[in-house]
Amino acid sequence: MERYWIYWEYYGGLMVTNNSANNATGASGTVLQGQGVGTASAFSTATYPATATGTGKILRADGTNWVATTATYPNTAGTSGNALISDGTNWLSQAISATSAFDQVVIQVFTSTGTYTPTSGMKYCTIEVVGAGGGSGGCATTGVGESAASAGGGGGGYARKTVTAATIGASKSVTIGAAGTAGSAGSNAGGTGGTTSVGSTIVSATGGGGGGAGFNRSTLFYNTGGAGGAGSSGDFNTSGAPGLGSASSGTPSVLLTGAGGSSFYGGGAGSTLGGAAVAGVSYGGGAAGGGLGASTGQIAGAAGAPGIVVITEYVSA
């Protein structure tokens, strides 16, 4: 049964009213809550901890009651820009590392020998290198009933490697492989393509071999193309395609020049049924050989395509 009593006291003209209600006891751990004007106070359904259970802990609802967390939280916000970081047990106020992410991608391309200087804020980079393509051979002068066809140069090798800013340091040298030279007019083989590299040991790719010369022959003659170059020291390495061989004969009449080998980027020149040699088309592509029919003056081969370096940087601005 509820009992009410009201009394008035005057203090300088102010009337004070006391209303005591609801003297019932609540369940253990509940708290008394006001219910609004004219309504008796009541105890909560949810329970609360009776004591503070540890420095830095906070109350959280478990769906039924309010309980103290197991994890502790920092007492202050810490330095401006800090975030709450879990250490597996508690929550800590810690700075977010500026090196934990990147927000910009920058690509540097080298088609000539030089120096790679990283973009400011570079965290790591992926380096791609392609060796130069091999040159094709020249063809000797043919006589009556003769023909000549030269072979194609090989494609340059390829390698790709991802390294950190610490590996690069302030800068690294970049060497672009020179195109394999054209075989001189006459029965002369093409030159081997140069090696492309970044740094002395980071990553490199050799050039394709030169294609064989075209000799003046009346009977069937075959000459071999240049071997493909090879990548090394990369996370991924592959070889360029070899140049194709050539075939020629005066009797019966046969004339097929050797195509140039392609690099990872393609670019090997296609074979023909005679005529001038064809230079490598794209980075690392080998040159195609030339061909001569009967009673034709000597011709030179063609040069391969030079190498290239592509560096993709991941930068934190």
C-alpha positions as CSV (number, residue, x, y, z in Angstrom):
1,M,0.0,0.0,0.0
2,E,1.4,3.4,-0.9
3,R,1.3,6.2,1.6
4,Y,1.5,9.9,0.8
5,W,2.1,12.8,3.0
6,I,2.3,16.4,2.1
7,Y,3.5,19.3,4.1
8,W,4.2,22.9,3.4
9,E,7.0,25.0,4.7
10,Y,7.5,28.6,3.9
11,Y,10.9,30.0,3.4
12,G,10.6,33.6,2.5
13,G,7.3,33.1,0.7
14,L,8.4,29.9,-1.2
15,M,6.3,26.8,-0.7
16,V,8.1,23.5,-0.8
17,T,6.2,20.3,-1.4
18,N,7.6,16.8,-0.5
19,N,6.1,13.8,-2.1
20,S,7.5,10.4,-1.0
21,A,6.1,7.5,-3.0
22,N,6.9,3.9,-4.0
23,N,8.7,2.6,-1.0
24,A,8.9,-0.9,-2.6
25,T,12.3,-2.5,-3.2
26,G,13.6,-3.3,-6.7
27,A,15.5,-6.4,-7.9
28,S,19.2,-6.6,-7.1
29,G,21.2,-4.3,-9.3
30,T,18.2,-2.2,-10.6
31,V,18.0,1.5,-10.2
32,L,15.1,3.8,-9.4
33,Q,13.9,5.9,-12.3
34,G,11.5,8.8,-12.5
35,Q,8.4,8.2,-14.6
36,G,7.2,11.8,-15.1
37,V,5.0,14.2,-13.2
38,G,2.2,12.6,-11.3
39,T,3.5,9.0,-11.8
40,A,5.3,7.1,-9.1
41,S,9.0,6.3,-9.6
42,A,9.8,2.7,-10.6
43,F,12.8,0.4,-10.6
44,S,14.5,-0.4,-13.9
45,T,14.2,-3.8,-15.6
46,A,17.9,-3.9,-16.6
47,T,20.5,-4.3,-13.9
48,Y,23.7,-2.3,-13.5
49,P,27.0,-3.2,-11.9
50,A,27.1,-2.5,-8.2
51,T,30.7,-1.3,-8.3
52,A,33.2,0.1,-10.8
53,T,34.9,-3.0,-12.0
54,G,38.1,-1.6,-13.4
55,T,39.8,1.6,-14.6
56,G,39.0,2.5,-18.2
57,K,36.0,0.2,-18.6
58,I,32.7,1.3,-19.9
59,L,29.1,0.1,-19.6
60,R,27.5,-1.7,-22.6
61,A,24.2,-3.4,-23.1
62,D,24.2,-7.1,-23.5
63,G,20.6,-7.2,-24.7
64,T,19.2,-7.6,-21.2
65,N,21.3,-5.8,-18.7
66,W,24.1,-3.2,-18.5
67,V,27.5,-4.8,-17.9
68,A,31.1,-3.5,-17.7
69,T,33.3,-4.2,-20.7
70,T,36.2,-6.6,-20.5
71,A,38.4,-4.3,-22.6
72,T,39.5,-0.9,-21.3
73,Y,39.5,2.4,-23.1
74,P,41.9,5.3,-22.9
75,N,41.1,8.1,-20.5
76,T,42.0,10.9,-22.9
77,A,41.7,11.4,-26.7
78,G,45.4,11.5,-27.2
79,T,47.1,13.4,-30.0
80,S,44.9,15.0,-32.6
81,G,44.3,12.6,-35.5
82,N,44.7,9.5,-33.3
83,A,42.4,6.6,-33.6
84,L,41.3,3.8,-31.3
85,I,43.4,0.7,-32.1
86,S,42.8,-2.7,-30.6
87,D,45.8,-4.5,-29.3
88,G,43.8,-7.7,-29.0
89,T,42.9,-7.1,-25.4
90,N,42.2,-3.4,-24.9
91,W,41.6,-0.2,-27.0
92,L,44.4,2.3,-27.3
93,S,44.7,5.8,-28.7
94,Q,47.4,5.6,-31.4
95,A,48.5,7.6,-34.4
96,I,47.6,6.2,-37.8
97,S,50.8,5.4,-39.7
98,A,51.3,7.5,-42.8
99,T,53.1,4.6,-44.5
100,S,50.2,2.1,-44.2
101,A,48.5,3.1,-47.5
102,F,49.0,4.7,-50.8
103,D,46.7,7.2,-52.6
104,Q,48.4,7.8,-55.9
105,V,49.8,5.7,-58.8
106,V,52.6,7.2,-60.9
107,I,54.1,5.6,-64.0
108,Q,57.6,6.4,-65.2
109,V,58.6,5.2,-68.7
110,F,62.2,5.0,-69.9
111,T,63.0,4.5,-73.6
112,S,66.6,5.7,-73.2
113,T,69.3,5.1,-70.6
114,G,69.2,7.4,-67.6
115,T,68.4,7.5,-63.9
116,Y,65.3,6.5,-62.0
117,T,64.5,9.0,-59.3
118,P,61.4,7.9,-57.3
119,T,58.5,10.2,-56.9
120,S,58.3,11.8,-53.4
121,G,56.3,9.6,-51.2
122,M,56.8,6.4,-53.2
123,K,56.3,3.4,-50.9
124,Y,56.9,0.6,-53.4
125,C,57.0,0.1,-57.2
126,T,56.7,-2.5,-59.9
127,I,59.5,-2.5,-62.4
128,E,59.1,-4.0,-65.9
129,V,62.1,-4.5,-68.2
130,V,62.2,-5.6,-71.8
131,G,65.5,-6.4,-73.6
132,A,66.1,-5.3,-77.2
133,G,65.1,-7.2,-80.3
134,G,67.8,-8.9,-82.4
135,G,68.6,-7.7,-85.9
136,S,68.1,-9.8,-89.1
137,G,70.8,-11.0,-91.4
138,G,71.9,-9.5,-94.7
139,C,71.7,-11.3,-98.1
140,A,74.5,-12.0,-100.6
141,T,74.3,-11.1,-104.3
142,T,72.6,-13.9,-106.2
143,G,73.5,-15.3,-109.6
144,V,71.4,-17.0,-112.3
145,G,69.3,-19.8,-110.8
146,E,70.1,-18.7,-107.2
147,S,68.2,-17.1,-104.3
148,A,68.9,-15.9,-100.8
149,A,66.8,-15.3,-97.7
150,S,67.9,-14.2,-94.2
151,A,66.5,-15.2,-90.8
152,G,64.8,-13.1,-88.2
153,G,66.1,-11.7,-84.9
154,G,64.9,-13.0,-81.6
155,G,62.6,-11.0,-79.3
156,G,63.9,-9.5,-76.1
157,G,63.3,-11.1,-72.7
158,Y,61.0,-9.7,-70.0
159,A,61.1,-9.5,-66.2
160,R,58.8,-7.9,-63.6
161,K,59.7,-7.2,-60.0
162,T,58.0,-5.3,-57.1
163,V,60.4,-3.6,-54.6
164,T,60.2,-1.2,-51.7
165,A,61.4,2.4,-51.6
166,A,64.2,1.2,-49.4
167,T,65.5,-1.0,-52.2
168,I,65.6,1.9,-54.6
169,G,67.0,4.5,-52.3
170,A,67.6,8.0,-53.7
171,S,67.9,6.7,-57.3
172,K,68.9,3.8,-59.5
173,S,70.5,3.6,-62.9
174,V,68.4,2.6,-65.9
175,T,70.0,0.9,-68.9
176,I,68.0,0.5,-72.0
177,G,69.1,-2.3,-74.3
178,A,70.2,-1.0,-77.8
179,A,68.5,-2.5,-80.8
180,G,70.3,-5.4,-82.4
181,T,72.0,-4.1,-85.5
182,A,71.1,-5.0,-89.0
183,G,73.4,-7.5,-90.7
184,S,75.6,-5.7,-93.3
185,A,74.8,-6.2,-97.0
186,G,76.1,-9.6,-98.0
187,S,76.1,-12.8,-96.1
188,N,76.3,-11.3,-92.6
189,A,74.2,-12.2,-89.5
190,G,72.3,-9.6,-87.5
191,G,73.4,-8.3,-84.2
192,T,72.2,-9.3,-80.7
193,G,69.9,-6.9,-78.9
194,G,71.2,-5.2,-75.7
195,T,70.3,-6.0,-72.1
196,T,67.8,-3.7,-70.3
197,S,68.2,-3.3,-66.5
198,V,67.4,-1.3,-63.4
199,G,70.2,-1.1,-60.9
200,S,73.1,-3.4,-61.0
201,T,71.2,-6.4,-59.5
202,I,67.5,-5.5,-59.1
203,V,66.1,-6.8,-62.4
204,S,67.2,-7.3,-66.0
205,A,66.4,-8.8,-69.4
206,T,68.7,-9.8,-72.2
207,G,68.1,-9.0,-75.8
208,G,67.2,-11.3,-78.6
209,G,69.9,-12.9,-80.8
210,G,70.6,-11.9,-84.3
211,G,69.2,-13.7,-87.3
212,G,71.3,-15.7,-89.7
213,A,72.6,-14.4,-93.0
214,G,71.1,-15.2,-96.4
215,F,73.5,-17.1,-98.6
216,N,73.3,-17.3,-102.4
217,R,72.3,-20.9,-103.2
218,S,70.9,-22.8,-106.1
219,T,69.8,-25.7,-103.9
220,L,67.6,-25.6,-100.9
221,F,69.2,-23.7,-98.0
222,Y,67.9,-23.0,-94.5
223,N,69.3,-20.6,-91.9
224,T,68.3,-20.3,-88.2
225,G,66.7,-17.3,-86.5
226,G,68.0,-15.6,-83.4
227,A,67.2,-17.0,-79.9
228,G,64.9,-15.1,-77.7
229,G,66.3,-13.1,-74.8
230,A,65.5,-13.9,-71.1
231,G,64.4,-12.1,-68.0
232,S,66.2,-12.5,-64.7
233,S,65.9,-11.6,-61.0
234,G,62.2,-10.7,-61.3
235,D,59.2,-12.0,-59.4
236,F,58.2,-13.1,-62.9
237,N,60.6,-13.8,-65.8
238,T,60.0,-14.9,-69.3
239,S,61.8,-15.3,-72.6
240,G,61.2,-13.5,-75.9
241,A,60.1,-15.6,-78.9
242,P,62.9,-16.8,-81.2
243,G,63.3,-15.4,-84.7
244,L,62.1,-17.7,-87.4
245,G,64.5,-19.3,-89.8
246,S,64.6,-18.6,-93.6
247,A,64.5,-20.9,-96.6
248,S,65.7,-20.3,-100.1
249,S,66.4,-22.3,-103.3
250,G,67.0,-21.4,-107.0
251,T,65.8,-24.8,-108.2
252,P,63.0,-25.4,-107.3
253,S,62.3,-21.7,-106.7
254,V,61.8,-21.2,-102.9
255,L,62.0,-17.9,-101.1
256,L,60.8,-17.3,-97.5
257,T,62.3,-14.8,-95.1
258,G,62.4,-15.4,-91.3
259,A,60.0,-13.4,-89.1
260,G,61.3,-11.5,-86.1
261,G,60.5,-12.9,-82.6
262,S,58.1,-11.0,-80.4
263,S,58.8,-9.7,-76.9
264,F,56.3,-9.7,-74.1
265,Y,55.0,-6.5,-75.7
266,G,54.8,-8.1,-79.2
267,G,56.5,-6.3,-82.0
268,G,58.2,-9.0,-84.0
269,A,58.3,-8.1,-87.8
270,G,56.5,-10.5,-90.1
271,S,58.1,-12.7,-92.7
272,T,57.8,-12.0,-96.5
273,L,58.3,-13.8,-99.8
274,G,61.3,-11.6,-100.6
275,G,62.3,-8.0,-100.7
276,A,63.9,-5.8,-98.1
277,A,64.3,-6.8,-94.5
278,V,61.8,-5.3,-92.0
279,A,62.8,-3.7,-88.7
280,G,61.4,-4.7,-85.3
281,V,58.0,-3.1,-84.7
282,S,57.6,-2.5,-81.0
283,Y,59.8,-2.6,-77.9
284,G,61.9,-5.7,-77.8
285,G,60.7,-7.0,-81.2
286,G,63.1,-8.8,-83.5
287,A,63.6,-7.8,-87.2
288,A,62.5,-9.9,-90.1
289,G,65.0,-11.0,-92.7
290,G,65.1,-10.0,-96.4
291,G,65.1,-12.1,-99.5
292,L,66.5,-12.0,-103.1
293,G,65.5,-13.8,-106.3
294,A,68.0,-14.7,-109.0
295,S,70.6,-12.2,-110.3
296,T,70.0,-9.6,-107.6
297,G,72.4,-7.4,-105.7
298,Q,73.2,-7.9,-102.1
299,I,71.0,-6.3,-99.4
300,A,71.4,-5.5,-95.7
301,G,69.3,-6.9,-92.9
302,A,67.2,-4.7,-90.5
303,A,67.6,-3.6,-86.9
304,G,65.5,-4.9,-84.0
305,A,63.5,-2.7,-81.7
306,P,65.2,-1.2,-78.6
307,G,64.2,-2.2,-75.0
308,I,62.1,-0.3,-72.5
309,V,61.6,0.1,-68.8
310,V,58.1,0.8,-67.2
311,I,58.0,1.6,-63.5
312,T,54.6,1.8,-61.8
313,E,54.9,3.6,-58.4
314,Y,52.5,3.4,-55.5
315,V,52.8,6.8,-53.7
316,S,51.4,8.2,-50.4
317,A,51.0,11.9,-51.1
